[in-house]
């Protein structure tokens, strides 16, 4: 039922004026009764001052009315007299569409106090004609920690930014699939954290574009695989954790999607962040297995667990890692995801590789902004 709108709304001052006239009081009399200044009473009578809770209590005692009635009269009058700021509804629509403040800070769009200008900037960024439109979805395989039934505004904005920047990433070779050579070249970089700086070059040599775009706050998205065309795959990571083990697992997970052409025609959304299977679709379980097995074969890890008798020391983990050619952080990550150890116990031995990756990859975020032509 629509709300009733009164044809005319009287100010509390007009009603109060009638009340004191009926009692034969002057404004000065009312001021004395309420213990207020004459100026203050005059401003209430003229509608220039609102009625506070204290004043409402005073009027209730002085006139034998309820304090709530005076507060309600004042609230209705103020609301009826208020004029909304121009553009409020449009700004609300804009801010519901994308995380505006963060995008302006990241220089993805130009900020403007004019909502019409800001709306045009957002529409241009999302490649839509109107805020009522939804961005045209492009096929991709995205890895995130939220429901895959819908994408948040931050995730949509992140994907749009990745799609904008990907064509600027050069390649030095043609894409001929993801064979053993690609995996072995990447696997050789796993032991040393600093060697992750060579990942963009290795992928570029095999026709795979790689870039990094910092995730927008709260978007909880880790990576995506998509295609510029049938022979131009792209892998983008957010590095929102930045740790060595997260980097390698997410990269290899997305590489599996490239290998199988996922995201070339249809969207595939990954919701698992670690190695646990849960209720993931078969394609996601396969991508996780590929990432895990590419780093440490399950048979090798099982033998280590059995030999250790589930008693792990940093020294034993380091020796095992050196023997199989990985960084100890990879072993720690696998053991933690199997609940063999706690993250807290060896957390200081999980190096952050964000700066190493950003030094060689096209990177947008953490103070870096890529300028589009």
GIFENCOR-V799085 format. One record per residue. N is the residue number from 1. RES is the residue in one small letter. PSI is psi in whole degrees, -180 to 180 (* if undefined). D_LAST is the distance of its C-alpha to the last C-alpha in whole Angstrom. Layout:
n:res:psi:d_last
N:RES:PSI:D_LAST
N:RES:PSI:D_LAST
This chain:
n:res:psi:d_last
1:x:128:53
2:x:147:51
3:x:143:51
4:x:134:54
5:x:117:53
6:x:143:56
7:x:-33:56
8:x:136:57
9:x:123:56
10:x:146:59
11:x:152:58
12:x:-30:60
13:x:-39:61
14:x:-42:63
15:x:-40:65
16:x:-38:66
17:x:-42:67
18:x:-41:69
19:x:-46:70
20:x:-29:72
21:x:-39:73
22:x:-26:75
23:x:-4:76
24:x:24:77
25:x:152:75
26:x:171:73
27:x:-37:70
28:x:-37:71
29:x:-46:73
30:x:-39:70
31:x:-43:69
32:x:-42:72
33:x:-42:72
34:x:-14:69
35:x:31:69
36:x:168:66
37:x:155:65
38:x:-37:66
39:x:-43:63
40:x:-43:61
41:x:-42:63
42:x:-39:63
43:x:-36:59
44:x:-45:59
45:x:-32:62
46:x:4:59
47:x:16:56
48:x:-14:54
49:x:137:55
50:x:165:55
51:x:119:57
52:x:169:57
53:x:-39:59
54:x:-43:61
55:x:-40:62
56:x:-41:62
57:x:-42:65
58:x:-44:67
59:x:-37:67
60:x:-45:68
61:x:-38:71
62:x:-36:72
63:x:-6:72
64:x:27:72
65:x:175:69
66:x:144:67
67:x:-36:64
68:x:-36:61
69:x:-38:62
70:x:-39:61
71:x:-41:58
72:x:-41:57
73:x:-45:58
74:x:-42:56
75:x:-45:53
76:x:-40:53
77:x:-45:53
78:x:-41:50
79:x:-41:48
80:x:-34:49
81:x:-16:49
82:x:144:45
83:x:121:42
84:x:150:39
85:x:138:36
86:x:136:34
87:x:5:31
88:x:-47:32
89:x:-40:32
90:x:-43:29
91:x:-38:28
92:x:-41:30
93:x:-40:28
94:x:-48:25
95:x:-22:26
96:x:-20:28
97:x:-43:25
98:x:160:22
99:x:83:23
100:x:-53:21
101:x:-42:23
102:x:-37:21
103:x:-36:18
104:x:-44:18
105:x:-38:19
106:x:-1:16
107:x:30:14
108:x:-32:13
109:x:159:14
110:x:132:15
111:x:152:19
112:x:141:21
113:x:-18:25
114:x:114:24
115:x:-30:25
116:x:-41:24
117:x:-43:20
118:x:-40:20
119:x:-41:21
120:x:-38:18
121:x:-42:16
122:x:-43:17
123:x:-41:18
124:x:-44:14
125:x:-43:13
126:x:-4:17
127:x:47:16
128:x:160:19
129:x:-29:21
130:x:154:23
131:x:-18:24
132:x:-16:27
133:x:158:25
134:x:144:25
135:x:141:21
136:x:119:22
137:x:137:23
138:x:144:22
139:x:138:24
140:x:164:24
141:x:105:27
142:x:143:26
143:x:114:29
144:x:169:29
145:x:26:33
146:x:178:33
147:x:140:34
148:x:5:33
149:x:-26:34
150:x:158:31
151:x:140:28
152:x:166:27
153:x:-36:25
154:x:-37:23
155:x:-42:23
156:x:-45:22
157:x:-41:19
158:x:-45:19
159:x:-39:19
160:x:-41:16
161:x:-43:14
162:x:-45:15
163:x:-34:14
164:x:-40:11
165:x:-28:10
166:x:-42:13
167:x:-19:11
168:x:-8:10
169:x:121:13
170:x:157:15
171:x:154:19
172:x:-2:22
173:x:172:24
174:x:150:25
175:x:123:26
176:x:34:30
177:x:172:31
178:x:96:31
179:x:-173:35
180:x:-32:37
181:x:-40:35
182:x:-48:32
183:x:-43:34
184:x:-36:36
185:x:-40:33
186:x:-41:32
187:x:-31:35
188:x:-16:36
189:x:-6:34
190:x:-35:35
191:x:-36:38
192:x:123:36
193:x:-41:33
194:x:-20:31
195:x:-8:31
196:x:-18:29
197:x:-18:26
198:x:-8:27
199:x:-49:26
200:x:-39:22
201:x:-42:23
202:x:-46:26
203:x:-40:24
204:x:-37:22
205:x:-26:25
206:x:20:26
207:x:18:23
208:x:120:22
209:x:139:19
210:x:132:19
211:x:166:17
212:x:129:19
213:x:120:18
214:x:134:20
215:x:147:22
216:x:147:23
217:x:131:26
218:x:-3:29
219:x:-27:27
220:x:46:29
221:x:139:26
222:x:-34:26
223:x:169:25
224:x:148:23
225:x:129:24
226:x:-178:22
227:x:132:21
228:x:-36:18
229:x:-175:21
230:x:-16:25
231:x:20:24
232:x:79:21
233:x:153:22
234:x:135:20
235:x:126:22
236:x:136:20
237:x:153:22
238:x:-19:23
239:x:40:25
240:x:-22:27
241:x:-43:30
242:x:-2:29
243:x:152:32
244:x:-48:33
245:x:-38:35
246:x:-42:32
247:x:-51:30
248:x:-39:32
249:x:-45:33
250:x:-42:30
251:x:-49:28
252:x:-33:31
253:x:-48:32
254:x:-31:28
255:x:-35:29
256:x:-41:32
257:x:-40:30
258:x:-47:28
259:x:-38:31
260:x:10:33
261:x:16:30
262:x:142:29
263:x:-4:27
264:x:-37:26
265:x:-37:28
266:x:154:29
267:x:136:28
268:x:120:30
269:x:126:30
270:x:132:32
271:x:-8:34
272:x:133:36
273:x:-23:35
274:x:-142:37
275:x:-9:40
276:x:147:42
277:x:-43:42
278:x:-134:44
279:x:29:43
280:x:148:40
281:x:162:40
282:x:-38:41
283:x:-34:37
284:x:-36:36
285:x:-38:40
286:x:-41:39
287:x:-40:36
288:x:-43:37
289:x:-40:40
290:x:-46:38
291:x:-44:36
292:x:-50:39
293:x:-28:41
294:x:-25:38
295:x:-51:39
296:x:122:43
297:x:139:45
298:x:-37:47
299:x:-40:50
300:x:-43:50
301:x:-39:49
302:x:-40:52
303:x:-38:54
304:x:-44:53
305:x:-42:53
306:x:-43:57
307:x:-34:58
308:x:-14:56
309:x:30:59
310:x:26:56
311:x:109:56
312:x:136:53
313:x:159:53
314:x:-37:50
315:x:-42:51
316:x:-37:52
317:x:-42:48
318:x:-40:47
319:x:-43:50
320:x:-43:49
321:x:-43:45
322:x:-38:46
323:x:-37:48
324:x:0:46
325:x:45:43
326:x:167:40
327:x:147:40
328:x:-28:42
329:x:-31:40
330:x:-43:39
331:x:-45:43
332:x:-44:43
333:x:-44:41
334:x:-43:43
335:x:-40:46
336:x:-40:45
337:x:-21:43
338:x:2:47
339:x:27:48
340:x:-31:50
341:x:167:49
342:x:149:47
343:x:-39:44
344:x:-32:45
345:x:-42:48
346:x:20:45
347:x:-31:42
348:x:-7:42
349:x:22:41
350:x:93:38
351:x:148:35
352:x:129:32
353:x:11:29
354:x:-46:26
355:x:-36:25
356:x:-46:26
357:x:-46:24
358:x:-22:21
359:x:-20:22
360:x:-16:21
361:x:154:19
362:x:118:15
363:x:132:16
364:x:110:15
365:x:171:18
366:x:45:21
367:x:-8:19
368:x:134:16
369:x:129:13
370:x:123:10
371:x:124:7
372:x:147:4
373:x:*:0
